[in-house]
Amino acid sequence: GLGGILSGGGGSPRINDAENWVLMVEDFQAHALQRELPIPLLYGVDAVHGHNNLFGATIFPHNIGLGATHNPALLQAIGRATAQEMIATGIYWNYAPAVSVPQDIRWGRTYEGYSEDTALVSELATAYLIGLQGDDLAAPDTVLATPKHFVGDGGTVWGSATTNGYRIDQGVTDVDEETLRRIHLPPYEAMIDNGARAIMISYSSWGDSRMHAQRYLITDVLRGELGFDGFIVSDWAAVDQIDPDYAVAVVTAVNAGIDMVMVPYNYARFIDTLTQAVAAGD
């Protein structure tokens, strides 16, 4: 069955106010709890600069603007405010912060990065994460953060994308491992050290492989070296990009170490494919 639901960009109930968000989320949860295995859903939103899908929510600058403040106390306060407005709508999982370290201003998602400086990204993202999660995720006034996009999304080479004619996003991070570790990995170390329990994988590639297929980086480095024991989620339909054969793509992603696959269109196909792969011992 489904493990979680995301209200992505522009996703909202028909009447976009806090009361109807709560009713929508509770309705999904009620249906989940009526199944043979009554497991609650994880319900998430892309609250990347405030709870931006909620009409009337407080909208903060994107990360590029917040990075210019060099003010971790402000970032923590923004994380706290975002958590409070999410909780008012019944949602406790945020697909943020982006901990990208942009190296080329032409990258189409430069605005998601706090800075090109690794140390500043780590400092500000840590403050924001603490604002969301507090000291104890079991507390009712906290929400789960999801640092993203692991790893190296900010280092992609201009014009290297091969996805549906993309030019400014989803490219190749064409650096050696030492550079990848020095520039792009430290923010994840900081996130894990400060309580991150979920991490999202990047659309980008490293070497000749999509990041979602990188067992070495996901399992050996992220889980093994950095000791991350939370759960790892894919990006929106990103697993589909691994291989033209959907079954191969799903098996590769899961074996690489991805725990939850974001399937925006045909979840039944994914469930059937994964079930068959497990039965076959893939």
N, C-alpha and C positions, 0 to 999 in steps of 0.2 A: 504494500500500500504506500501511500504518500507519507513522507517523513516531515515535510515542511511546505509552507506556502509563502511566496514572496509577492508583495504588492510592489511591482517595479515602477519605473518612471511613468507617472501619469495614472497609476493604478489607484482606485479609490472606490468607496461605495457610491451609489447613484446620488445620494444626498451627502455631500462631502463635509460632514461635521463630526466632532468627536463622538457624539452619541451613536451615530450610525456606523462609525468605524468599530466601536465596541460591539454593536449588534452583529455586524458582519463577521468579525473574528469569532465571537461566541457561537455563531451558527456553524461555521466551519468546524470548530472544536466539538460541538455537540454531535455532528455527523461522524467525526473521527472516533468518538467514544462509544458510538453505537456499533462499531465493527467487532468482529470476532476477537481481535486483539485490540482492546480499548486503549490505544496509546495516544496521548495528546500530540497535537501538531506543534512544530516550531513555526511561529509566524514571524516573518521578517519584512523589513522595509529598507529601501535605500535612503535613509535619512542622512544624506551626506553633507548638507549644510543647513541643519535644522530639519524638522519633520516636514520636508518640503512637499510631500504629497497631500498633506492636510491643509485645506483651505483655512486661512487665518493663522496658521502656525508662524512662529518666529523664524524668519529666514536670515541666516548668517552669511557672510562672505564665503566664497569657495576657499579651499585651502591655500591657494596662491596668495590671496589677500591676507589670510590669517597668518601665514608664514612671515609676511612683512612686518608683523607686530613684534616678533621675537618675544612673545609674552606667554609663557606656559600657564600662568595663573588664569589668563583670559581663556585659553583653550580648555582648561579644566572646567571653568564656569560654563562655557558653551556646551561641553559634553553633558554637564549636569542638567542644563536647561533642555537640551534635546531629549535626554532620557525622560524627564518629567512630562514633556508633551507627548512622547511616544506612549508612556504608561497610561496617560489619559485616554488613549485610543485602544488600550488593551493589547499593545504590542511590546514585546520584550527582547527583540533581536534586531540589531542594527547592522547593516552591511557597510560598515565604516569603522575605522578611518582608512583612507587610502594612504599608504606609506611609500608612495612612489618617490624616486629621487631623479627628477627629470634632468637629462643631460643635453638635450637639444630642444630649444624653445619652439621648434616647428612641430614637435610631437603634438598630436591633436588633443591630448588629455593633460597637457602641462598644468592646467588650472587645478588639477587634482593633487598636485604635489605642493608641500609646504615650501620646499626649497630645493636647489641643486646641491645643497650641503647636507651630507649624510647625518652629521651630528645634530643639526638643527631639526631635521625631519624626525629623528629619534626622540628628541626632547619634547617637541610639540605634540607628536602623535601619542607619546606616553601620557602626557597631561590630559589629552582628550579622552583616551581610553579610561583613565582613572575617573574622569568625570562621568562617563557612561556607567562603568561597572562598580564604582565605589570600592570599598574594602572587602565586600562579601557579596558575591553574586546571588546568594540565597536571600538576601534582603529584598523586600518588596519594592523598594524604590530604585532598583538598578536594572540595567538592560545589558544584554550580551553584545560585545563589540566583535567586529570581524575585520581585522587588519587585512589589507589587500594591496596589490595583486601579486602574489608570490610567483616568481621573484624576478626583478629586473625590467619591469614594464617601462620604467622611466628611461631605460638605456637603449631603447630600440632605435635602429638606424632609419633615417628618413628615406621613405620610398621603398622599404623592404617588405611591406605587408603583401600577403598573397591572398587575403580573404575578400572575395567578392569585389574586387576593384578598390579595396581600401588603400589609401596612401599614407594617411597620417595616424593610423592606429593599428594595433595587432601585428607589429612588425617583428624583426629579429634583433635580439640583443647580441650584437656581434662583438663580444669581449671574451677574454680568457677567464678562466675560473678565478684567478687571483683578483682580477678587477671586479668580477661579479660579487665576490665575497667582501671586498673592501668597500665598495660603494653601495651596493643594493641589499646586502644581507643584514647589516647591523640593526636597521629598524625592527626587523623581525625578532632578533635577539632581545631587543629592548621590550617589545610587546610581550614576548613569552615570559621574560623576567618579571613583568608587572601584571601577569594574570590573564593574558589572552587565552581564550578557550575555543576560538574558531578562527580559521584563516582561509581566505579565498585564493584560488590559483589564478594566474594571469593568462590572458589570451595570447600573449607573446610567445616567441620561440627562443630557444638558446641552442646554438649549434644547428643541427639539422632536424630538431625535434620540437614539437609543440610542448609548451610547459606542462600541459595536462597529461603528457605522456612520460614525463621525466621522473622515473622511479628513483634515480640517484638523488635528485634534489628534494623530492617530496618525502621519500621514505628514509633514505640514508642520511641526508643533511638535516631536513626540517625535524623529522621525528628522532632520528638517531643522534646526531651531533647536538642539535639544539634542545633536545628533550621535550619537544612539543607532544603533549598527550591529549589535546583537545580534538575537535573534529575538523576535517578539511572539506571544503565545499568547492564545487566547480563554479565557473562563471556561466553566464547566460548562453546556453546552447554551445558552449565551447568544446565539449567532448565530441560533438559532431565533426569538428574540424580535424580531428586526429587522423582519420582514415576514411576514404569513401565508403568502405564497408562498415556499416553502422555497428554490426556485432563486434568487429575487430576494434573499433573505436571505444566501445563500452568496456570490453574486456581489458584493453590497454590502460584506460583511465583508472579502473578499479584496482588493477594489479599495480599501478603506479603508486597507489596510496590514497586515492580520493574516496571519501566516506559518503558524501552526499552529492548527487548530480543534479544540477539545475536544468530542468527540462521544461521549456516554456510552451511547447506546442503539443507533443504527442506522448504524454506520460505512459499511456497503456503500452505503446510500442517499447518504451524503455524497460518497463517492468517485465514484459514478455521476453525481451532480449536478455536481460540480466538473469531471469529465472532459468532460461535455457542454458546460458553459459555456466551457471552454478551446477546444474544437473549434469552437464558434460564435463565438469571438472576443469573448466578453463580458468 
